[in-house]
Amino acid sequence: MSSLSAAPSVTVTGTARVGRRTKDLAKRLQPGEIAVIDHLDLDRVAGESVAATGVAAVVNASAFISGRYPNGGPARLADAGIVMVDAAGPEVMEAITDGAQLTIRDGHLLVDGREVAAGTVIGEQDVLDRMEAARDSIGDELERFAVNTLEYIEKEAHLV
């Protein structure tokens, strides 16, 4: 007998609202709908605006948290109890049409009973773990930024 328990099953069904610009999509979202976005490293402001709409779930074509730096958007969604499907792939933006009835079943995305894409359901603990890892790597990201900036200044100094 194992002491490990399986992750709880997640099933959500609702009207899909698809948008490439999260801030524009948030203006159209209604409670209970499922937002379908493509927003790498969902920022705090975008997360707050989506969470405030009362959506049931957010499907992200990209990673909610890439690990490059800590970003607060996913924590806002988790705090609001919103189901998150991470890294469903770029094809999800075309595979799901705005207004379609979408079912999320353990990360599998179904339209009319047919799987059109899949991602990973992430919860609050996943967000906390990924944010901790991102905080640990922020020094590397800042160093890359500084080196890039200095190289640019060196190459373009004659313009200043």
C-alpha positions as CSV (number, residue, x, y, z in Angstrom):
1,M,0.0,0.0,0.0
2,S,1.4,3.4,-1.0
3,S,1.2,6.5,1.1
4,L,1.2,8.7,-2.0
5,S,-2.2,9.9,-3.1
6,A,-3.2,10.6,-6.7
7,A,-3.9,14.2,-7.7
8,P,-7.6,15.0,-7.5
9,S,-9.4,14.7,-10.8
10,V,-10.3,18.0,-12.4
11,T,-13.3,18.5,-14.7
12,V,-14.6,21.9,-15.8
13,T,-17.0,22.7,-18.6
14,G,-17.8,26.2,-19.9
15,T,-17.9,28.6,-22.8
16,A,-14.4,29.2,-24.2
17,R,-13.2,32.8,-24.7
18,V,-10.1,32.9,-26.8
19,G,-7.8,35.9,-27.0
20,R,-4.1,36.5,-27.7
21,R,-4.0,39.7,-25.7
22,T,-4.9,38.9,-22.1
23,K,-5.8,42.5,-21.1
24,D,-8.3,42.7,-24.0
25,L,-9.7,39.3,-23.3
26,A,-10.3,40.1,-19.6
27,K,-12.8,42.8,-20.7
28,R,-15.0,40.1,-22.4
29,L,-14.8,37.4,-19.8
30,Q,-17.9,36.4,-17.8
31,P,-18.2,34.3,-14.6
32,G,-17.9,30.6,-15.3
33,E,-16.3,30.9,-18.7
34,I,-12.9,29.4,-19.6
35,A,-10.2,31.8,-20.8
36,V,-7.8,30.5,-23.5
37,I,-4.7,32.7,-23.6
38,D,-1.1,32.6,-24.8
39,H,0.7,34.6,-22.2
40,L,4.2,33.5,-21.2
41,D,4.9,34.4,-17.6
42,L,1.5,35.7,-16.7
43,D,2.1,39.0,-14.9
44,R,0.3,40.1,-11.7
45,V,-1.9,42.8,-13.3
46,A,-3.1,40.3,-16.0
47,G,-3.7,37.6,-13.4
48,E,-5.7,40.0,-11.2
49,S,-7.8,41.2,-14.1
50,V,-8.7,37.7,-15.2
51,A,-9.3,36.5,-11.6
52,A,-11.7,39.4,-11.0
53,T,-14.0,38.2,-13.8
54,G,-14.9,35.0,-12.0
55,V,-13.8,32.6,-14.8
56,A,-13.8,28.9,-13.9
57,A,-10.5,28.1,-15.6
58,V,-7.7,29.5,-17.7
59,V,-5.9,27.5,-20.4
60,N,-2.5,28.9,-21.3
61,A,-0.8,27.9,-24.6
62,S,2.5,29.0,-23.0
63,A,3.9,28.4,-19.6
64,F,2.3,30.4,-16.7
65,I,5.8,30.5,-15.1
66,S,8.8,29.9,-17.3
67,G,11.2,30.2,-14.4
68,R,13.1,33.1,-15.8
69,Y,11.8,35.4,-13.1
70,P,9.1,35.4,-10.5
71,N,5.7,36.6,-11.9
72,G,2.6,37.0,-9.8
73,G,-0.2,36.3,-12.2
74,P,-0.6,32.6,-11.5
75,A,-0.7,33.1,-7.7
76,R,-3.7,35.5,-8.2
77,L,-5.5,32.8,-10.2
78,A,-4.7,30.1,-7.6
79,D,-5.9,32.4,-4.8
80,A,-9.2,32.8,-6.6
81,G,-9.6,29.0,-7.0
82,I,-9.3,29.1,-10.8
83,V,-8.3,25.9,-12.5
84,M,-5.1,26.5,-14.6
85,V,-4.0,24.4,-17.5
86,D,-0.4,25.1,-18.3
87,A,1.5,24.8,-21.5
88,A,-1.3,23.5,-23.8
89,G,0.8,24.4,-26.9
90,P,0.4,27.1,-29.5
91,E,-2.1,25.0,-31.6
92,V,-4.7,25.5,-28.8
93,M,-5.3,29.1,-30.0
94,E,-6.6,27.8,-33.3
95,A,-8.1,24.4,-32.1
96,I,-10.5,26.1,-29.8
97,T,-12.9,28.7,-31.2
98,D,-14.3,31.6,-29.3
99,G,-17.7,30.6,-27.9
100,A,-17.1,26.8,-28.1
101,Q,-18.2,24.6,-25.2
102,L,-14.9,23.4,-23.7
103,T,-14.4,20.6,-21.2
104,I,-11.2,20.3,-19.3
105,R,-10.7,16.8,-18.0
106,D,-7.4,16.4,-16.1
107,G,-5.6,18.7,-18.5
108,H,-7.2,17.2,-21.6
109,L,-9.1,19.8,-23.6
110,L,-12.3,18.5,-25.3
111,V,-14.6,20.2,-27.8
112,D,-17.6,18.2,-28.8
113,G,-16.1,15.2,-26.9
114,R,-13.0,15.3,-29.1
115,E,-9.6,16.1,-27.6
116,V,-8.1,19.1,-29.3
117,A,-5.1,19.8,-27.0
118,A,-3.7,19.0,-23.6
119,G,-1.7,20.6,-20.9
120,T,-0.8,20.2,-17.3
121,V,-3.2,21.2,-14.5
122,I,-1.3,23.2,-12.0
123,G,-2.5,24.2,-8.5
124,E,-1.4,26.4,-5.7
125,Q,1.5,24.2,-4.6
126,D,2.9,24.0,-8.2
127,V,2.8,27.8,-8.4
128,L,4.6,28.2,-5.1
129,D,7.3,25.6,-6.1
130,R,7.8,27.3,-9.5
131,M,7.9,30.7,-8.0
132,E,10.6,29.6,-5.5
133,A,12.7,28.2,-8.4
134,A,12.2,31.4,-10.3
135,R,13.4,33.5,-7.4
136,D,16.5,31.2,-7.2
137,S,17.3,31.9,-10.8
138,I,16.6,35.7,-11.0
139,G,20.3,36.5,-10.5
140,D,21.1,34.6,-13.7
141,E,18.4,36.5,-15.6
142,L,19.6,39.9,-14.3
143,E,23.2,39.0,-15.3
144,R,22.1,38.2,-18.8
145,F,20.1,41.4,-19.0
146,A,23.1,43.5,-17.8
147,V,25.5,41.8,-20.2
148,N,23.1,42.4,-23.1
149,T,22.6,46.0,-22.1
150,L,26.4,46.7,-21.8
151,E,27.0,45.1,-25.2
152,Y,24.3,47.2,-26.7
153,I,25.7,50.4,-25.2
154,E,29.2,49.5,-26.5
155,K,27.9,48.9,-30.0
156,E,25.6,51.9,-30.1
157,A,27.7,54.5,-28.1
158,H,28.2,56.6,-31.2
159,L,24.5,57.3,-31.4
160,V,24.4,58.9,-27.9
